[in-house]
Amino acid sequence: MPDEQRPRRRASVRPNAVGAAVVALAADRSDRLGRPLEVLDLGGGTGGVAVALGEAGHRVTVVDPSPDALAALTRRARESGIEGLVTGVQGDGDSLAEVLDGRVVDLACCHGTLEFVDDPETTLRAVAAALAPGGVLSLLVSGRLAVVFAKALAGEFDQARSALRHPSGRWGPTDPLPRRFDPDEVEALLARTGFTVEQSRGIDVLRHLVPAPLVDSEGDRAAVAELDELLVEVAGSELLRILGHGLHVVARRD
């Protein structure tokens, strides 16, 4: 099924920590280049990351198959006073060359998108072609083992077993995600498509494991989010990379 026809459901990874990391990454890259960045946000939807980058002064092109999401993006950019810096274009990975029309970008974001495309390798090759040499990719994907643990802790053992054994990490036919990823799989995929991994960290290690009744207030949710951030910073936390609900990878185009 072509990307633009596929029903889209965003991967449910908390974007706040990733968004802050991308803004910091963009600031560092901008300092090195001595200018604001040209940014591609593939599958950027309503602009959760794009608007923050636009507010920091970077020029962002959001490519997404959903016209409703792009309409929301336009409203958010207008309300933030950055409509001249954030542009939404309907499309997918197959249309990047046409959308950019020969332009190259300094930073590409691909968050919660590889789960849904027809061929992740083809999509990453298109992103690599859109990046300038030495350009940076921020990639966020859903992790397989996180759902295995979550299903097992919920007593859904058959679904946990299915997610562990299924080639795409799916727990059953009604699973909303077409695929999930293992860290080694992601790193191999990036290597094949012209990238060198510079950083890889788990996102949302705890939030999806804590029973919902225990996080029914904003304070509870903030406390769990803070614990998640602290966990990935402590020594010996490398294992948490594979247990995160999401895997955030920063890679450089070779």
C-alpha positions as protocol buffer text, in pm:
chain_id: "A"
residue {
  index: 1
  type: MET
  ca { x: 0 y: 0 z: 0 }
}
residue {
  index: 2
  type: PRO
  ca { x: 148 y: 341 z: -92 }
}
residue {
  index: 3
  type: ASP
  ca { x: 243 y: 555 z: 206 }
}
residue {
  index: 4
  type: GLU
  ca { x: -11 y: 827 z: 129 }
}
residue {
  index: 5
  type: GLN
  ca { x: -293 y: 573 z: 134 }
}
residue {
  index: 6
  type: ARG
  ca { x: -191 y: 397 z: 455 }
}
residue {
  index: 7
  type: PRO
  ca { x: -400 y: 477 z: 764 }
}
residue {
  index: 8
  type: ARG
  ca { x: -163 y: 664 z: 991 }
}
residue {
  index: 9
  type: ARG
  ca { x: -143 y: 619 z: 1366 }
}
residue {
  index: 10
  type: ARG
  ca { x: 152 y: 785 z: 1529 }
}
residue {
  index: 11
  type: ALA
  ca { x: 378 y: 567 z: 1740 }
}
residue {
  index: 12
  type: SER
  ca { x: 288 y: 648 z: 2099 }
}
residue {
  index: 13
  type: VAL
  ca { x: 629 y: 760 z: 2226 }
}
residue {
  index: 14
  type: ARG
  ca { x: 638 y: 1066 z: 2451 }
}
residue {
  index: 15
  type: PRO
  ca { x: 786 y: 1342 z: 2230 }
}
residue {
  index: 16
  type: ASN
  ca { x: 893 y: 1597 z: 2497 }
}
residue {
  index: 17
  type: ALA
  ca { x: 1237 y: 1458 z: 2578 }
}
residue {
  index: 18
  type: VAL
  ca { x: 1307 y: 1386 z: 2213 }
}
residue {
  index: 19
  type: GLY
  ca { x: 1189 y: 1732 z: 2107 }
}
residue {
  index: 20
  type: ALA
  ca { x: 1418 y: 1899 z: 2358 }
}
residue {
  index: 21
  type: ALA
  ca { x: 1708 y: 1681 z: 2244 }
}
residue {
  index: 22
  type: VAL
  ca { x: 1647 y: 1774 z: 1879 }
}
residue {
  index: 23
  type: VAL
  ca { x: 1633 y: 2147 z: 1956 }
}
residue {
  index: 24
  type: ALA
  ca { x: 1966 y: 2115 z: 2141 }
}
residue {
  index: 25
  type: LEU
  ca { x: 2110 y: 1910 z: 1854 }
}
residue {
  index: 26
  type: ALA
  ca { x: 2000 y: 2176 z: 1605 }
}
residue {
  index: 27
  type: ALA
  ca { x: 2154 y: 2454 z: 1817 }
}
residue {
  index: 28
  type: ASP
  ca { x: 2488 y: 2272 z: 1823 }
}
residue {
  index: 29
  type: ARG
  ca { x: 2480 y: 2209 z: 1448 }
}
residue {
  index: 30
  type: SER
  ca { x: 2380 y: 2571 z: 1384 }
}
residue {
  index: 31
  type: ASP
  ca { x: 2672 y: 2697 z: 1594 }
}
residue {
  index: 32
  type: ARG
  ca { x: 2911 y: 2483 z: 1392 }
}
residue {
  index: 33
  type: LEU
  ca { x: 2773 y: 2607 z: 1060 }
}
residue {
  index: 34
  type: GLY
  ca { x: 2731 y: 2967 z: 1173 }
}
residue {
  index: 35
  type: ARG
  ca { x: 2373 y: 2995 z: 1045 }
}
residue {
  index: 36
  type: PRO
  ca { x: 2018 y: 2866 z: 1102 }
}
residue {
  index: 37
  type: LEU
  ca { x: 1953 y: 2518 z: 969 }
}
residue {
  index: 38
  type: GLU
  ca { x: 1752 y: 2383 z: 680 }
}
residue {
  index: 39
  type: VAL
  ca { x: 1547 y: 2102 z: 837 }
}
residue {
  index: 40
  type: LEU
  ca { x: 1336 y: 1819 z: 695 }
}
residue {
  index: 41
  type: ASP
  ca { x: 1074 y: 1665 z: 922 }
}
residue {
  index: 42
  type: LEU
  ca { x: 942 y: 1351 z: 751 }
}
residue {
  index: 43
  type: GLY
  ca { x: 611 y: 1244 z: 898 }
}
residue {
  index: 44
  type: GLY
  ca { x: 617 y: 1549 z: 1126 }
}
residue {
  index: 45
  type: GLY
  ca { x: 239 y: 1569 z: 1145 }
}
residue {
  index: 46
  type: THR
  ca { x: 106 y: 1863 z: 1345 }
}
residue {
  index: 47
  type: GLY
  ca { x: 452 y: 2002 z: 1415 }
}
residue {
  index: 48
  type: GLY
  ca { x: 541 y: 1889 z: 1765 }
}
residue {
  index: 49
  type: VAL
  ca { x: 911 y: 1919 z: 1676 }
}
residue {
  index: 50
  type: ALA
  ca { x: 890 y: 2148 z: 1373 }
}
residue {
  index: 51
  type: VAL
  ca { x: 730 y: 2439 z: 1558 }
}
residue {
  index: 52
  type: ALA
  ca { x: 994 y: 2429 z: 1831 }
}
residue {
  index: 53
  type: LEU
  ca { x: 1268 y: 2431 z: 1565 }
}
residue {
  index: 54
  type: GLY
  ca { x: 1098 y: 2716 z: 1382 }
}
residue {
  index: 55
  type: GLU
  ca { x: 1076 y: 2914 z: 1705 }
}
residue {
  index: 56
  type: ALA
  ca { x: 1452 y: 2865 z: 1737 }
}
residue {
  index: 57
  type: GLY
  ca { x: 1497 y: 3030 z: 1397 }
}
residue {
  index: 58
  type: HIS
  ca { x: 1547 y: 2728 z: 1172 }
}
residue {
  index: 59
  type: ARG
  ca { x: 1364 y: 2677 z: 843 }
}
residue {
  index: 60
  type: VAL
  ca { x: 1162 y: 2353 z: 853 }
}
residue {
  index: 61
  type: THR
  ca { x: 988 y: 2160 z: 576 }
}
residue {
  index: 62
  type: VAL
  ca { x: 736 y: 1909 z: 714 }
}
residue {
  index: 63
  type: VAL
  ca { x: 644 y: 1629 z: 474 }
}
residue {
  index: 64
  type: ASP
  ca { x: 342 y: 1428 z: 584 }
}
residue {
  index: 65
  type: PRO
  ca { x: 67 y: 1232 z: 404 }
}
residue {
  index: 66
  type: SER
  ca { x: -214 y: 1369 z: 624 }
}
residue {
  index: 67
  type: PRO
  ca { x: -383 y: 1693 z: 508 }
}
residue {
  index: 68
  type: ASP
  ca { x: -554 y: 1727 z: 847 }
}
residue {
  index: 69
  type: ALA
  ca { x: -222 y: 1711 z: 1029 }
}
residue {
  index: 70
  type: LEU
  ca { x: -71 y: 1966 z: 793 }
}
residue {
  index: 71
  type: ALA
  ca { x: -365 y: 2201 z: 845 }
}
residue {
  index: 72
  type: ALA
  ca { x: -306 y: 2180 z: 1221 }
}
residue {
  index: 73
  type: LEU
  ca { x: 64 y: 2244 z: 1160 }
}
residue {
  index: 74
  type: THR
  ca { x: -17 y: 2559 z: 962 }
}
residue {
  index: 75
  type: ARG
  ca { x: -240 y: 2687 z: 1243 }
}
residue {
  index: 76
  type: ARG
  ca { x: 25 y: 2620 z: 1507 }
}
residue {
  index: 77
  type: ALA
  ca { x: 295 y: 2793 z: 1303 }
}
residue {
  index: 78
  type: ARG
  ca { x: 69 y: 3095 z: 1246 }
}
residue {
  index: 79
  type: GLU
  ca { x: -21 y: 3117 z: 1614 }
}
residue {
  index: 80
  type: SER
  ca { x: 350 y: 3104 z: 1700 }
}
residue {
  index: 81
  type: GLY
  ca { x: 433 y: 3375 z: 1447 }
}
residue {
  index: 82
  type: ILE
  ca { x: 666 y: 3152 z: 1245 }
}
residue {
  index: 83
  type: GLU
  ca { x: 456 y: 3077 z: 939 }
}
residue {
  index: 84
  type: GLY
  ca { x: 745 y: 3198 z: 723 }
}
residue {
  index: 85
  type: LEU
  ca { x: 980 y: 2940 z: 872 }
}
residue {
  index: 86
  type: VAL
  ca { x: 765 y: 2624 z: 884 }
}
residue {
  index: 87
  type: THR
  ca { x: 619 y: 2484 z: 563 }
}
residue {
  index: 88
  type: GLY
  ca { x: 395 y: 2178 z: 535 }
}
residue {
  index: 89
  type: VAL
  ca { x: 387 y: 1966 z: 219 }
}
residue {
  index: 90
  type: GLN
  ca { x: 169 y: 1662 z: 160 }
}
residue {
  index: 91
  type: GLY
  ca { x: 385 y: 1367 z: 65 }
}
residue {
  index: 92
  type: ASP
  ca { x: 598 y: 1080 z: 190 }
}
residue {
  index: 93
  type: GLY
  ca { x: 946 y: 936 z: 159 }
}
residue {
  index: 94
  type: ASP
  ca { x: 897 y: 862 z: -210 }
}
residue {
  index: 95
  type: SER
  ca { x: 831 y: 1229 z: -288 }
}
residue {
  index: 96
  type: LEU
  ca { x: 1124 y: 1387 z: -102 }
}
residue {
  index: 97
  type: ALA
  ca { x: 1327 y: 1455 z: -416 }
}
residue {
  index: 98
  type: GLU
  ca { x: 1031 y: 1631 z: -574 }
}
residue {
  index: 99
  type: VAL
  ca { x: 945 y: 1826 z: -260 }
}
residue {
  index: 100
  type: LEU
  ca { x: 1299 y: 1950 z: -202 }
}
residue {
  index: 101
  type: ASP
  ca { x: 1366 y: 2011 z: -573 }
}
residue {
  index: 102
  type: GLY
  ca { x: 1741 y: 1980 z: -545 }
}
residue {
  index: 103
  type: ARG
  ca { x: 1778 y: 2143 z: -204 }
}
residue {
  index: 104
  type: VAL
  ca { x: 1968 y: 1962 z: 68 }
}
residue {
  index: 105
  type: VAL
  ca { x: 1906 y: 1990 z: 440 }
}
residue {
  index: 106
  type: ASP
  ca { x: 2132 y: 2004 z: 744 }
}
residue {
  index: 107
  type: LEU
  ca { x: 1907 y: 1808 z: 979 }
}
residue {
  index: 108
  type: ALA
  ca { x: 1641 y: 1547 z: 910 }
}
residue {
  index: 109
  type: CYS
  ca { x: 1386 y: 1425 z: 1165 }
}
residue {
  index: 110
  type: CYS
  ca { x: 1208 y: 1093 z: 1120 }
}
residue {
  index: 111
  type: HIS
  ca { x: 1004 y: 1033 z: 1435 }
}
residue {
  index: 112
  type: GLY
  ca { x: 742 y: 758 z: 1459 }
}
residue {
  index: 113
  type: THR
  ca { x: 746 y: 717 z: 1081 }
}
residue {
  index: 114
  type: LEU
  ca { x: 948 y: 406 z: 992 }
}
residue {
  index: 115
  type: GLU
  ca { x: 687 y: 196 z: 1172 }
}
residue {
  index: 116
  type: PHE
  ca { x: 437 y: 278 z: 895 }
}
residue {
  index: 117
  type: VAL
  ca { x: 625 y: 307 z: 567 }
}
residue {
  index: 118
  type: ASP
  ca { x: 625 y: 27 z: 312 }
}
residue {
  index: 119
  type: ASP
  ca { x: 1004 y: -16 z: 316 }
}
residue {
  index: 120
  type: PRO
  ca { x: 1213 y: 145 z: 594 }
}
residue {
  index: 121
  type: GLU
  ca { x: 1536 y: 100 z: 401 }
}
residue {
  index: 122
  type: THR
  ca { x: 1403 y: 281 z: 95 }
}
residue {
  index: 123
  type: THR
  ca { x: 1277 y: 564 z: 314 }
}
residue {
  index: 124
  type: LEU
  ca { x: 1611 y: 603 z: 491 }
}
residue {
  index: 125
  type: ARG
  ca { x: 1794 y: 609 z: 157 }
}
residue {
  index: 126
  type: ALA
  ca { x: 1566 y: 892 z: 47 }
}
residue {
  index: 127
  type: VAL
  ca { x: 1638 y: 1080 z: 369 }
}
residue {
  index: 128
  type: ALA
  ca { x: 2012 y: 1027 z: 323 }
}
residue {
  index: 129
  type: ALA
  ca { x: 1988 y: 1167 z: -30 }
}
residue {
  index: 130
  type: ALA
  ca { x: 1815 y: 1476 z: 110 }
}
residue {
  index: 131
  type: LEU
  ca { x: 2090 y: 1542 z: 366 }
}
residue {
  index: 132
  type: ALA
  ca { x: 2405 y: 1739 z: 296 }
}
residue {
  index: 133
  type: PRO
  ca { x: 2728 y: 1544 z: 354 }
}
residue {
  index: 134
  type: GLY
  ca { x: 2783 y: 1538 z: 729 }
}
residue {
  index: 135
  type: GLY
  ca { x: 2417 y: 1620 z: 788 }
}
residue {
  index: 136
  type: VAL
  ca { x: 2242 y: 1476 z: 1094 }
}
residue {
  index: 137
  type: LEU
  ca { x: 1944 y: 1244 z: 1128 }
}
residue {
  index: 138
  type: SER
  ca { x: 1724 y: 1227 z: 1437 }
}
residue {
  index: 139
  type: LEU
  ca { x: 1542 y: 894 z: 1423 }
}
residue {
  index: 140
  type: LEU
  ca { x: 1277 y: 779 z: 1669 }
}
residue {
  index: 141
  type: VAL
  ca { x: 1130 y: 428 z: 1645 }
}
residue {
  index: 142
  type: SER
  ca { x: 923 y: 202 z: 1868 }
}
residue {
  index: 143
  type: GLY
  ca { x: 1108 y: -75 z: 2051 }
}
residue {
  index: 144
  type: ARG
  ca { x: 1011 y: -441 z: 2041 }
}
residue {
  index: 145
  type: LEU
  ca { x: 1113 y: -554 z: 2391 }
}
residue {
  index: 146
  type: ALA
  ca { x: 918 y: -275 z: 2558 }
}
residue {
  index: 147
  type: VAL
  ca { x: 587 y: -413 z: 2435 }
}
residue {
  index: 148
  type: VAL
  ca { x: 696 y: -767 z: 2524 }
}
residue {
  index: 149
  type: PHE
  ca { x: 751 y: -662 z: 2887 }
}
residue {
  index: 150
  type: ALA
  ca { x: 435 y: -450 z: 2897 }
}
residue {
  index: 151
  type: LYS
  ca { x: 219 y: -735 z: 2769 }
}
residue {
  index: 152
  type: ALA
  ca { x: 378 y: -986 z: 3006 }
}
residue {
  index: 153
  type: LEU
  ca { x: 327 y: -760 z: 3308 }
}
residue {
  index: 154
  type: ALA
  ca { x: -37 y: -717 z: 3205 }
}
residue {
  index: 155
  type: GLY
  ca { x: -82 y: -1094 z: 3200 }
}
residue {
  index: 156
  type: GLU
  ca { x: -121 y: -1102 z: 2821 }
}
residue {
  index: 157
  type: PHE
  ca { x: 137 y: -1376 z: 2773 }
}
residue {
  index: 158
  type: ASP
  ca { x: 32 y: -1492 z: 2427 }
}
residue {
  index: 159
  type: GLN
  ca { x: 61 y: -1137 z: 2295 }
}
residue {
  index: 160
  type: ALA
  ca { x: 399 y: -1096 z: 2465 }
}
residue {
  index: 161
  type: ARG
  ca { x: 520 y: -1417 z: 2299 }
}
residue {
  index: 162
  type: SER
  ca { x: 389 y: -1303 z: 1962 }
}
residue {
  index: 163
  type: ALA
  ca { x: 565 y: -966 z: 1986 }
}
residue {
  index: 164
  type: LEU
  ca { x: 890 y: -1141 z: 2074 }
}
residue {
  index: 165
  type: ARG
  ca { x: 871 y: -1390 z: 1788 }
}
residue {
  index: 166
  type: HIS
  ca { x: 703 y: -1191 z: 1511 }
}
residue {
  index: 167
  type: PRO
  ca { x: 953 y: -1062 z: 1251 }
}
residue {
  index: 168
  type: SER
  ca { x: 804 y: -712 z: 1285 }
}
residue {
  index: 169
  type: GLY
  ca { x: 749 y: -719 z: 1660 }
}
residue {
  index: 170
  type: ARG
  ca { x: 369 y: -724 z: 1641 }
}
residue {
  index: 171
  type: TRP
  ca { x: 162 y: -870 z: 1925 }
}
residue {
  index: 172
  type: GLY
  ca { x: -136 y: -970 z: 1710 }
}
residue {
  index: 173
  type: PRO
  ca { x: -355 y: -886 z: 1411 }
}
residue {
  index: 174
  type: THR
  ca { x: -515 y: -587 z: 1587 }
}
residue {
  index: 175
  type: ASP
  ca { x: -181 y: -434 z: 1687 }
}
residue {
  index: 176
  type: PRO
  ca { x: -194 y: -70 z: 1567 }
}
residue {
  index: 177
  type: LEU
  ca { x: 176 y: -67 z: 1475 }
}
residue {
  index: 178
  type: PRO
  ca { x: 283 y: -243 z: 1155 }
}
residue {
  index: 179
  type: ARG
  ca { x: 634 y: -293 z: 1296 }
}
residue {
  index: 180
  type: ARG
  ca { x: 869 y: -235 z: 1588 }
}
residue {
  index: 181
  type: PHE
  ca { x: 1247 y: -242 z: 1597 }
}
residue {
  index: 182
  type: ASP
  ca { x: 1540 y: -386 z: 1791 }
}
residue {
  index: 183
  type: PRO
  ca { x: 1844 y: -157 z: 1845 }
}
residue {
  index: 184
  type: ASP
  ca { x: 2081 y: -383 z: 1650 }
}
residue {
  index: 185
  type: GLU
  ca { x: 1833 y: -392 z: 1362 }
}
residue {
  index: 186
  type: VAL
  ca { x: 1813 y: -12 z: 1354 }
}
residue {
  index: 187
  type: GLU
  ca { x: 2191 y: 31 z: 1360 }
}
residue {
  index: 188
  type: ALA
  ca { x: 2236 y: -220 z: 1077 }
}
residue {
  index: 189
  type: LEU
  ca { x: 1965 y: -46 z: 877 }
}
residue {
  index: 190
  type: LEU
  ca { x: 2134 y: 290 z: 922 }
}
residue {
  index: 191
  type: ALA
  ca { x: 2474 y: 148 z: 824 }
}
residue {
  index: 192
  type: ARG
  ca { x: 2328 y: 7 z: 502 }
}
residue {
  index: 193
  type: THR
  ca { x: 2173 y: 340 z: 410 }
}
residue {
  index: 194
  type: GLY
  ca { x: 2479 y: 559 z: 455 }
}
residue {
  index: 195
  type: PHE
  ca { x: 2470 y: 667 z: 820 }
}
residue {
  index: 196
  type: THR
  ca { x: 2703 y: 642 z: 1118 }
}
residue {
  index: 197
  type: VAL
  ca { x: 2532 y: 618 z: 1456 }
}
residue {
  index: 198
  type: GLU
  ca { x: 2656 y: 879 z: 1706 }
}
residue {
  index: 199
  type: GLN
  ca { x: 2409 y: 831 z: 1990 }
}
residue {
  index: 200
  type: SER
  ca { x: 2138 y: 580 z: 2079 }
}
residue {
  index: 201
  type: ARG
  ca { x: 1918 y: 594 z: 2388 }
}
residue {
  index: 202
  type: GLY
  ca { x: 1598 y: 442 z: 2516 }
}
residue {
  index: 203
  type: ILE
  ca { x: 1296 y: 667 z: 2565 }
}
residue {
  index: 204
  type: ASP
  ca { x: 1004 y: 604 z: 2802 }
}
residue {
  index: 205
  type: VAL
  ca { x: 1145 y: 308 z: 2989 }
}
residue {
  index: 206
  type: LEU
  ca { x: 894 y: 329 z: 3275 }
}
residue {
  index: 207
  type: ARG
  ca { x: 590 y: 519 z: 3155 }
}
residue {
  index: 208
  type: HIS
  ca { x: 434 y: 234 z: 2956 }
}
residue {
  index: 209
  type: LEU
  ca { x: 496 y: -15 z: 3239 }
}
residue {
  index: 210
  type: VAL
  ca { x: 335 y: 176 z: 3528 }
}
residue {
  index: 211
  type: PRO
  ca { x: -37 y: 92 z: 3568 }
}
residue {
  index: 212
  type: ALA
  ca { x: -258 y: 374 z: 3441 }
}
residue {
  index: 213
  type: PRO
  ca { x: -441 y: 428 z: 3777 }
}
residue {
  index: 214
  type: LEU
  ca { x: -106 y: 521 z: 3931 }
}
residue {
  index: 215
  type: VAL
  ca { x: -40 y: 802 z: 3684 }
}
residue {
  index: 216
  type: ASP
  ca { x: -380 y: 972 z: 3672 }
}
residue {
  index: 217
  type: SER
  ca { x: -255 y: 1323 z: 3751 }
}
residue {
  index: 218
  type: GLU
  ca { x: -22 y: 1565 z: 3576 }
}
residue {
  index: 219
  type: GLY
  ca { x: 211 y: 1548 z: 3875 }
}
residue {
  index: 220
  type: ASP
  ca { x: 231 y: 1169 z: 3853 }
}
residue {
  index: 221
  type: ARG
  ca { x: 302 y: 1182 z: 3482 }
}
residue {
  index: 222
  type: ALA
  ca { x: 572 y: 1444 z: 3535 }
}
residue {
  index: 223
  type: ALA
  ca { x: 732 y: 1231 z: 3809 }
}
residue {
  index: 224
  type: VAL
  ca { x: 748 y: 924 z: 3584 }
}
residue {
  index: 225
  type: ALA
  ca { x: 887 y: 1135 z: 3300 }
}
residue {
  index: 226
  type: GLU
  ca { x: 1158 y: 1268 z: 3530 }
}
residue {
  index: 227
  type: LEU
  ca { x: 1248 y: 916 z: 3641 }
}
residue {
  index: 228
  type: ASP
  ca { x: 1272 y: 810 z: 3278 }
}
residue {
  index: 229
  type: GLU
  ca { x: 1516 y: 1090 z: 3209 }
}
residue {
  index: 230
  type: LEU
  ca { x: 1725 y: 1009 z: 3516 }
}
residue {
  index: 231
  type: LEU
  ca { x: 1736 y: 638 z: 3435 }
}
residue {
  index: 232
  type: VAL
  ca { x: 1903 y: 681 z: 3097 }
}
residue {
  index: 233
  type: GLU
  ca { x: 2169 y: 909 z: 3246 }
}
residue {
  index: 234
  type: VAL
  ca { x: 2296 y: 682 z: 3523 }
}
residue {
  index: 235
  type: ALA
  ca { x: 2598 y: 459 z: 3482 }
}
residue {
  index: 236
  type: GLY
  ca { x: 2523 y: 107 z: 3369 }
}
residue {
  index: 237
  type: SER
  ca { x: 2196 y: 202 z: 3202 }
}
residue {
  index: 238
  type: GLU
  ca { x: 2294 y: 64 z: 2860 }
}
residue {
  index: 239
  type: LEU
  ca { x: 2040 y: -218 z: 2900 }
}
residue {
  index: 240
  type: LEU
  ca { x: 1761 y: 40 z: 2913 }
}
residue {
  index: 241
  type: ARG
  ca { x: 1833 y: 124 z: 2551 }
}
residue {
  index: 242
  type: ILE
  ca { x: 1661 y: -198 z: 2448 }
}
residue {
  index: 243
  type: LEU
  ca { x: 1379 y: -169 z: 2703 }
}
residue {
  index: 244
  type: GLY
  ca { x: 1266 y: 180 z: 2606 }
}
residue {
  index: 245
  type: HIS
  ca { x: 922 y: 216 z: 2452 }
}
residue {
  index: 246
  type: GLY
  ca { x: 1106 y: 425 z: 2196 }
}
residue {
  index: 247
  type: LEU
  ca { x: 1461 y: 426 z: 2065 }
}
residue {
  index: 248
  type: HIS
  ca { x: 1606 y: 768 z: 1977 }
}
residue {
  index: 249
  type: VAL
  ca { x: 1908 y: 751 z: 1749 }
}
residue {
  index: 250
  type: VAL
  ca { x: 2123 y: 1038 z: 1627 }
}
residue {
  index: 251
  type: ALA
  ca { x: 2321 y: 947 z: 1317 }
}
residue {
  index: 252
  type: ARG
  ca { x: 2541 y: 1136 z: 1073 }
}
residue {
  index: 253
  type: ARG
  ca { x: 2528 y: 1095 z: 698 }
}
residue {
  index: 254
  type: ASP
  ca { x: 2858 y: 952 z: 574 }
}
